[in-house]
Amino acid sequence: MNLTARLDALNQRQHYSALAAINRGVEREALRITPQGQLAQSMHPEALGATLTHPLITTDYAESLLEFITPVARSVRDTLTQLRDLHRFTYRHLGDELLWPLSMPCYVNEPQDIQIADFGSSHVGRMKMTYRMGLTKRYGAVMQTIAGVHYNFSVPDALWPILAAQDGVDDTTAYRSERYFGLIRNFLQKAWVVPFFFGASPVVCSSFVRYSPGDVDLSDFGGGMLYRPYATSLRMSDLGYTNKEQAALKISYNSTQAYIDGLRRAVSTPSERFAAIGVQDDSGEYLQLNSNILQIENEFYSSIRPKRTARSGETPTQALERGGVEYIEVRALDVNPFSPVGISAEQMLFLDLLLMHCLLDESPELDWEQQQQAVKNLNQVVLNGRDPKLRLQSQGQQGLVSELLKDFFKALASIAELLDNAYGGDAYACVLETLSKQIDHPDLTLSGQLLRDMRQAQQSGQGLAMQLAQTYRNQLSTEPLEFYSDAQLEQMARQSLADKAEIEGEQAGSFDAFLSAYFAAALEKKNAPN
């Protein structure tokens, strides 16, 4: 069924309740910094709980790289309020530290200053730390201090029988996974749209580039900063997290099983380059989990991932194999420096539109050449997206970015009409109207605004970022909680510490045996849903 016919069939009052219950979640990363603008060297505050077991506040790669995780919610307002509460609560326990409001890290003197996140002495905690040590050995520590925002998205259960009936399908479990992989294929070809509007890393501290293996031509911005005049997201360029060996994996998104097979091949294929690092040093300490192309499946980098909540001891592909795709994780967002919590309602609403379009539109299989062209388009936009002369290859033809966006927005307008009818109001149409003005005026995009503000303030990126960080600290540290209570978050922190202690107290056997058992189980197949 083509998009127009599907939208006509869905735009009926009896379907609105099923459409008006999109599930969302946000994961926001943020570096803790000192008042002097340097990476914090302090340990994760105990008052925030144990990073190994806390469901909402943890750390990513580095001990100073906080990660805030909101639970699933059906309201944009609820998600943002939850996220804001987590920031408010955290600021009460940071002393004089601040949260860095940019994706690219602040001044880093030496890579040795970056402490790998500490998850404790349990086998599972040590595995997390060893994995991060492996990332350090493979790509360098500074690469891993880049912060991003992940947007988790799924449509309501009630919508699947409606869509399946339109396609004459009875088995909604297999159908759901097929449609989500269709969404992913469409998103890969439209992923460049996200950094065009929401890329917010056109500049980078020169201290970062010293340790980056990426080859990107940069110019001096002043104040110790480097930039590209038309860049949108240096975070997503070769300066950011890259693994050239991953390109040879040719991971397919044409079916659940093809994706699973590709990832499993990657975690079991040896790498000569990574073997040269060694797995253990002379004293038996682990340098990395293994010397394969991927240590574990999470090491695979992509702008979007199919996800299912994993059970204890289960790998991501085993979870997918067991129950199919549960939700989609979009990983193409920079931290929004103009939002105290790194993402805005406007961004979330636009992502709803983009992802609903990708879900409802026809989605033919992609061959490797088409996937590579999509990657080229994305790379062009992250490096040169605001160049008014930039042309991209789309469906066998070249077009100006502005022309491609205007055509795409016509299709998104129909999605906006559908969702506005379902939710009531005009929020989605308003977001499209606002962003449409940026197509011919890319200086209004986040990357354009950031460069403009830095120039107008006659400040380096560091100076402006510190000013924003202090403003957000002043706001958030004095605001009362709205969604949670202090007692709830304090209890959650205490419970996470107790849970971590219980895990550490109950473990048995050696770490070597634990890893062997984990990787043996990781290759076992579950009952696939399709």
Secondary structure, DSSP 8 states (H G I E B T S, - for coil): --HHHHHHHH-SGGGHHHHS--EEEEEEEEEEE-TTSBB--S---GGG--TTT-SSEEE-SBTTEEEEE---BS-HHHHHHHHHHHHHHHHTTSTT-EE--SSS--B-S-GGG--B----SSHHHHHHHHHHHHHHHHH-TGGGG---EEEEEE--TTHHHHHHHHTT---HHHHHHHHHHHHHHHHHHHTTHHHHHH--BSEEEHHHHTT-------EEEETTEEE-TT-SBGGGSTTSS--HHHHTT----SSHHHHHHHHHHHHHSB-HHHHTT-SB-TTS-BSSS-SBS-SSGGG---SEEEE----TT--HHHHHHHH---EEEEEEE---TTSTTS--HHHHHHHHHHHHHHHHS------HHHHHHHHHHHHHHHHHTT-TT-EEEETTEEEEHHHHHHHHHHHHHHHHHHHHHHHSSSHHHHHHHHHHHHHS-GGGSHHHHHHHHHHHTT--HHHHHHHHHHHHHHHHHHS--SSS-HHHHHHHHHHHHHHHHHHHHH--S-HHHHHHHHHHHHT-------
